[in-house]
Amino acid sequence: MSIEVKVPQLPESVADATLVTWHKKAGDAVRREENLVDLETDKVVLEVPAPVDGVIREIVASDGAVVTSGQLLAILEPGTAAAAAAKDKASPPAAAKAAPPPKAAADSRPSPPSPALR
């Protein structure tokens, strides 16, 4: 089930806002409450957070667009796999562990007696 990200209710005296910048792009994984986009009015800059963990399926409004309250900005696909992808993307990859050197094959022959025992 897709989730729609819409322009929040703007203050009463504000008719519209300008979409300043997207912080994510289509296909990016996002976490709930992560800022997706900034909207600027003549009075304030609003941050629009992700409503759920998921992946941005589609961005409907582009940078510079003039938007109004309730207008569709993007569509998210919710899911825990998406949240895990977001977490993995946010953290640096773990350093690869070096494989231990191969063990020498056990020699089934008895070792020769030490020179002192001859």
N, C-alpha and C positions, 0 to 999 in steps of 0.2 A: 504494500500500500504506500503510495507516494505521499509526501508531506509538502505542502506549499509554504514557501517563505514569502511573506507579504510585507509591504511597507506598514510599520506600526501606525497607530492613531497619532496624527500630528496635532500639535497644540491648536486650540480653537482659532487663533488669529493667523494661522499659517495655512495657506492653500496648497502648497506643493513643496517638494524638496528636490535637490539635484543629487543624483548618484555620483559620489566623488570617486570611490575606488573599491574594487573587489579585493578582498584579501585571499580569496581562494578562486580556483577555476573549475570548470566542469570536469568531473572525474576525480576530484580531490576528496579524500576522506576528511570528515569533520567530527568534532566532539561537541556534545551538548553545551550550550552557552559560549562556544567559541565565536568570536566576532567574524562575521562573514563579509559585511559591507558597511561602508560609511555613507550616510546621507547628510547633506548640508542644507539647512534652511537659512533664512535671513537672520535667524536668532541663535541657532545652535547646530552642532554636528551630532547626529544620532548614530549609534552603533546598532547594527541589527545582528543579534546572535542566532546561532543555529538552535532550533527548537528541540532537536534530538541528535543522537549519534547517527551518523550515516555517511552517504557519499552524495556529492552534488551531481545530480543527473543532468540538469540543464539550467543554464543561466538565461533568464528571459529579458532582463533589462541590462543594458550595457553602461559603461562609464560615460558620464555626461548626460544621461537621460534625465528628464524631468518627470518625477513620479508623484502620485497622490496617495493618500491614506488608503490602505487595503489593496493597492495594486500589487500584482504578482511580480516577484523579483527572481525567484528560482524554485526549482523542484528538487527535493532530497529523497533519496531512497534510504529509509532507516534500516538499521541492523547492527548486531554486535560484531559481525565480521568487519564491518566498516569502521567501527570504533577501534578494533584491534589494529587495523591498517593505519589509522590515524596515530595511534600510540607508537607503532613501529616507525612510522615516518618521522615522528617528532624526536625520537631518540636516535642517537648515532648507532650505527651497526656495531655489534660486538666484534672484538678482534678475533680473528680466526686462531684457534689453538693449533700449535704445531704438533704433528703426530709424533709419538715417541719413536725413537729409533727401533728398528726391528731387532728382536732378540735373536742371538746366535742359536743355531740348532744345537740341541743337546748331543754331545758326543757319547756314543754308547761304548766306546773303547775305554778301557781303564787307563789312567794316566801312568806314565813310566815312573818307576821308583826314583826317589831323589838320589843324587850321587852320593850322599853321605851314608845311605843305607846299603850300598853295594858291598 
